[in-house]
Amino acid sequence: MKIIEKTTEFRLPGESAVAIGKFDGVHLGHRKLIHKITEQKEKGLIATVFTFDTSAAAFFGGEDKELTTLAEKRRIFEAMGVDVLIEFPLNRETAATEPQTFLSRYLAAQMKAAYICAGDDLSFGARGEGDYTLLQKYAGVYGYRTELIDKVMIDEVPVSSTRVREAVRRGDMENAARMLGTPYSVSGRVEHGRQLGRTIGMPTANLVPDADKLLPPNGVYYSRVAVNGRVYKGISNVGCKPTVNEEKTLGIETYLYDFAGGLYGQDIVVRLLAFRRPEMRFDSIEDLRAQMETDIAAGRDYAGA
């Protein structure tokens, strides 16, 4: 997958099939869009995702946490067969681009769009006035086809990034997974912690997520961990480890079942499946060890996906 970033001056080598959006979370609705453009590869079109290097919510104020980081989106898009990912710079100048200028310059001239799919909530250009109706209006002028993609419904309500975010903030990981089509994941590089788990015979992998990543409420979660092409059952603590750490660095510490070897410096993906219990402070390391043993035993019996 080719990634175009940090520039507005780009030009695709051939005609493209384009999906436009924020793609925060890359939920089932987003995946439906991406499947539509990858289907167009059979017609010789370049499957292209157009998104922004900064979320609109963060740029204009309001939401400061994202369901998926740029790195996570890149992995998802590539796995889904996207040919080109355009991470468009979102700044005062580009945000002020008139919608018709956006169509003529970026979609028509630089991206050579032959097919554009979008949902009815599409918004682009100055004042957010670019929408699907505008795309349709100029389709004949610029020579592209448009397709309006229906919302994916769960429990008779459209799937949206807002709904996913609300589920994650409640710690309702099962419902988040239903809307995402996959468990909610946190990725990053394993860092050195205080190695307390190792000293009490329960070694854990310590991951410090990206500062912009939305995390569920502090607590213990059943999990699965992808590392080196394999997936291991795990149990993860999201939080600041209050029994042993007075610092407020938020992290995810995971015990991997049936894993042998070191993980320091390696990139892993932690998939949070279900909430087990809230984070707790214990009076002693012995009490902590006893609770960890209980959690680990429960995690081994957990039969979730």
Helices and strands as residue ranges (DSSP letters): E 2-5, E 16-20, H 28-39, G 40-43, E 46-52, H 56-60, H 70-79, E 84-88, H 92-95, H 99-101, I 102-110, E 113-118, G 126-128, H 132-137, H 139-142, E 145-148, E 153-154, E 157-158, H 161-170, H 173-180, E 184-191, H 196-199, E 205-207, E 219-227, E 230-239, E 251-256, E 267-278, H 285-301
